[in-house]
């Protein structure tokens, strides 16, 4: 925990050092007023910008690590995330009355009889069987 705190402080000092590098040419008077930036001013400013950005990333990383440590130790209770509102439940579809087994048997009886006839019918002469997609259905129906 102490190491993380020291790291956060060091990163914050890096941010301050970067900011100082960015404003030093103007604060110390090494950059002439109303003139284009000199090479030294550009170098100091952009170096300071880089140092400040890296320091800011370090501060954020160390603060998040400290927060995680405090949550693990139970010293900080994280806020519960806002749960999305549940979707409204769909309205139940009215149930159709189901056919009784007797009605179902009377509906399926012709199909069962047709299948039984088809199985008991001797095969065509020459042992040919009609395959799916071949042969005419009209000719088959006429022989029945």
N, C-alpha and C positions, 0 to 999 in steps of 0.2 A: 504494500500500500504506500509506503514511504517513497519507494522508487518511482511509482507512478506519479505521485505528487511532485517529486523533484523533476521528473521529466516534463510535466505540465508547466512548471515554473520556468524551466530552461527554454521550452518552446515559446512561452510568452515573452521571455527576454529576447529571443531571436526575432519575434515579430517587432518588438520595439527597436532593436538594432537595425532591422531592415527599413523601418519607417524613418529612422534617423539618417540612414544612408540616402534615402530618397529626398529628404529636405535639406540635408547639410550644404549642398552647393549654393542653395538660395539663402539659407540662414547665415552662412559664414561669409557670403559675398564673393565667392570664387567664380560665380556665374554673373557676368555683366548683365545689368538690367536692359531690357528692350533689345536684346541681341539673340541670335540663334544659339542653341545649346552647343557648348564646346564638347569635344570628345570626352574630356574628363567628367563633365556633368552627365552626359549620356551613360557613361560606364558606371558611375556611382548610382544614378537613378535606377537603371535596370538591374544592377546587382542587388540593390536594396529591395526592389520589387520581388526578385526571386527569393531572397532571404525571408522577406515578410510572408510570402505565400507558403513556403515550406514550413515556416514557424507556425502559421495559422493551421495548416493541416496537422502538424504535430500537436498543437493545443487541442484541437477537436478529437484526435485519436486518444490522447491521454485522458481527457475529460470523460469520453465514453468508456474507457477502461476502468476509470475510478467509479463511475456510475454502476457498471456491471459488477464490480467487486462489492459495492455497498448493497446491491440487490441480492447477491449470493449470500452475504452475511446476514441479510434480513434487516438491515438498518434503514433501507429505503424500500417502500412499497410502490411498485410501478402502477401507473393509472391503468385501469382496465380499458382495453380498446373498445371503441363504440361498435356495438354489434349492429349489422344491418337489420332493418326491420324485416320480420319474416314475411314471406309472400302469403297473400291470402289463400286459404285452402280452397281448392276447386269445389264447386257445388256437387253433391253426390248425384249420380245419374240414376233415375228411377229404374229399378230392377224389373225386367220383363218377367212375367210368370213363365217358369220353365215347363216344357212339355213333360208329361209323366212318362214313365217307361213304357206304358201300354201304347200311348200315342206314338212314341218313337219306334216301337216294334212294328206298328202298322205302316209307318212311313218307310221303314227299311225293308219290309217283307218283299216287295217287288224286286228290289235290288239284289237281295240274297237269292231269290229264285232265278234271276237272270244269270248270276254268277255260277250257281249250281248247274244250270243247263249248259253253260259254256264249258265247264270243266268235264261234264259227262259226255259231251258231243265228241264222236270219233274225229280224229285228225283228217285233214284233206287227203285225197288220193295222192300217192307219191310221197307222203310224209312231209309235205310242205306246210309250214305254219306261216301265217301272215305276220310280218314284223312291223313294228311301229313305223309309220311313214311310208310303207310300201303296200301296194295293192289298193283296191277300191273298197271302200266301206259299203257302197251300194250293193255290190255283189254279195257281200257277206250277209247283209240284212235280208236280201231276197231269199236266201236259202233257209231262213228260219221259219 
